[in-house]
Amino acid sequence: MIVIIGYTLGIPDTVMGLTFVAAGVSVPDALSSLAVIKEGYGDMAVSNAVGSNVFDILVCLGLPWFIQTAIIHPGSHVLVTSKGLVYSTLSLFSTVIFLVVATHCNGWKLDRKYGVVLMIWYVLFITFASLYELNVFGEFNFPDCISNY
């Protein structure tokens, strides 16, 4: 559904995934982290965020690709059509490094200032990742899906 909406509005699949889909699946994690933070378990909130993202990357990508290439069409491969994926991956890796460095510099404490810094870093990440996927910095993406709708 989100692919068709994006196609209709002229928004690439990758941008829809980076924004709407990612936000939609992350809201329950954010709410559960908020609940445990209110109880004073900041470590659990951080572990939830890190664990959720590791699960998303390794299982939610790995399992469908495994099923497609080992069970449905053995020996096949999944084609990822985004040339901007390298830049997005490097940006994401820089975000992980930034998270560790910023947490260390903040004395391993979660506070309002640190929350603002992380939100600003997120806005920068999503802006640059979306601009790459929208071909602002060059031709990285092929045209989106073809739909009969």
C-alpha positions as CSV (number, residue, x, y, z in Angstrom):
1,M,0.0,0.0,0.0
2,I,2.8,2.4,0.9
3,V,4.5,1.7,-2.4
4,I,1.4,2.6,-4.3
5,I,0.8,5.8,-2.3
6,G,4.5,6.8,-2.9
7,Y,4.2,6.1,-6.6
8,T,1.0,8.1,-6.8
9,L,2.7,11.1,-5.0
10,G,5.9,10.7,-7.0
11,I,7.9,9.7,-3.9
12,P,10.5,6.8,-4.3
13,D,10.0,3.5,-2.5
14,T,13.2,4.0,-0.5
15,V,12.1,7.4,0.8
16,M,8.7,6.0,1.8
17,G,10.6,3.2,3.6
18,L,13.0,5.6,5.3
19,T,10.2,7.8,6.6
20,F,6.6,6.4,6.8
21,V,7.3,2.7,7.2
22,A,10.2,3.2,9.5
23,A,8.2,5.6,11.7
24,G,5.2,3.3,11.7
25,V,7.1,0.3,12.9
26,S,9.1,2.3,15.4
27,V,6.3,3.9,17.3
28,P,5.6,0.8,19.5
29,D,9.3,0.6,20.4
30,A,9.3,4.3,21.2
31,L,6.2,4.0,23.4
32,S,7.7,0.9,25.3
33,S,10.9,2.8,25.8
34,L,9.0,5.7,27.2
35,A,7.2,3.4,29.6
36,V,10.4,1.9,31.0
37,I,12.1,5.3,31.2
38,K,9.3,6.5,33.4
39,E,10.0,3.6,35.7
40,G,13.6,4.6,35.9
41,Y,15.1,1.9,33.6
42,G,17.1,4.0,31.1
43,D,19.3,1.0,30.3
44,M,16.3,-1.1,29.2
45,A,15.1,1.7,26.9
46,V,18.5,1.9,25.2
47,S,18.7,-1.9,25.0
48,N,15.2,-1.9,23.5
49,A,16.2,0.6,20.8
50,V,19.5,-1.1,19.9
51,G,18.0,-4.6,20.0
52,S,15.0,-3.6,17.9
53,N,17.2,-2.2,15.2
54,V,19.6,-5.1,15.2
55,F,16.6,-7.5,14.9
56,D,15.1,-5.4,12.1
57,I,18.3,-5.4,10.1
58,L,19.4,-9.0,10.6
59,V,16.2,-10.9,10.9
60,C,13.6,-8.7,9.0
61,L,16.0,-8.4,6.1
62,G,17.8,-11.7,6.4
63,L,14.7,-14.0,6.8
64,P,12.8,-12.8,3.7
65,W,15.9,-12.9,1.6
66,F,16.7,-16.4,2.8
67,I,13.2,-17.6,2.1
68,Q,13.3,-16.1,-1.4
69,T,16.8,-17.3,-2.3
70,A,16.8,-20.7,-0.6
71,I,13.2,-21.9,-0.6
72,I,11.1,-20.1,-3.2
73,H,13.8,-19.7,-5.9
74,P,16.8,-21.7,-4.8
75,G,20.1,-20.2,-6.1
76,S,18.5,-16.9,-7.0
77,H,19.5,-13.5,-5.5
78,V,17.6,-10.4,-4.4
79,L,18.4,-7.3,-6.5
80,V,18.6,-4.1,-4.5
81,T,18.1,-1.2,-7.0
82,S,19.3,1.7,-5.0
83,K,22.7,3.0,-5.9
84,G,22.3,5.4,-2.9
85,L,22.4,2.4,-0.5
86,V,26.2,2.8,0.0
87,Y,25.7,6.4,1.1
88,S,22.8,5.6,3.3
89,T,24.7,2.7,4.9
90,L,27.7,4.9,5.5
91,S,25.4,7.5,7.0
92,L,23.8,4.9,9.2
93,F,27.2,3.6,10.3
94,S,28.2,7.2,11.2
95,T,25.0,7.4,13.3
96,V,26.0,4.4,15.3
97,I,29.5,5.8,15.9
98,F,27.9,9.2,16.8
99,L,25.6,7.5,19.3
100,V,28.5,5.8,21.1
101,V,30.7,8.9,21.1
102,A,27.9,11.3,22.1
103,T,26.8,9.0,24.9
104,H,30.4,8.7,26.2
105,C,30.8,12.5,26.0
106,N,27.6,13.0,27.9
107,G,28.9,10.8,30.8
108,W,26.7,7.8,29.8
109,K,23.6,9.7,31.0
110,L,20.3,10.3,29.2
111,D,19.1,13.9,29.6
112,R,17.2,16.6,27.8
113,K,20.3,18.0,26.1
114,Y,21.3,14.6,24.9
115,G,17.8,13.9,23.6
116,V,17.8,17.2,21.6
117,V,21.2,16.3,20.1
118,L,20.0,12.9,19.0
119,M,16.8,14.3,17.5
120,I,18.9,16.9,15.5
121,W,21.2,14.0,14.3
122,Y,18.1,12.0,13.2
123,V,16.8,15.0,11.2
124,L,20.2,15.4,9.6
125,F,20.4,11.7,8.8
126,I,16.8,11.4,7.4
127,T,17.3,14.6,5.4
128,F,20.5,13.5,3.7
129,A,19.3,9.9,3.2
130,S,16.1,11.2,1.6
131,L,18.0,13.6,-0.6
132,Y,20.3,10.8,-1.9
133,E,17.2,8.7,-2.6
134,L,15.5,11.6,-4.4
135,N,18.5,11.9,-6.7
136,V,19.4,15.4,-5.5
137,F,23.1,14.6,-5.4
138,G,23.1,12.6,-8.6
139,E,21.3,9.8,-10.4
140,F,21.3,7.0,-7.8
141,N,17.9,5.5,-8.3
142,F,16.0,3.8,-11.1
143,P,12.4,4.7,-11.6
144,D,10.0,3.3,-9.1
145,C,7.6,0.4,-9.5
146,I,5.3,0.2,-12.4
147,S,1.7,0.0,-11.2
148,N,-1.6,-0.5,-12.9
149,Y,-3.4,1.6,-10.4
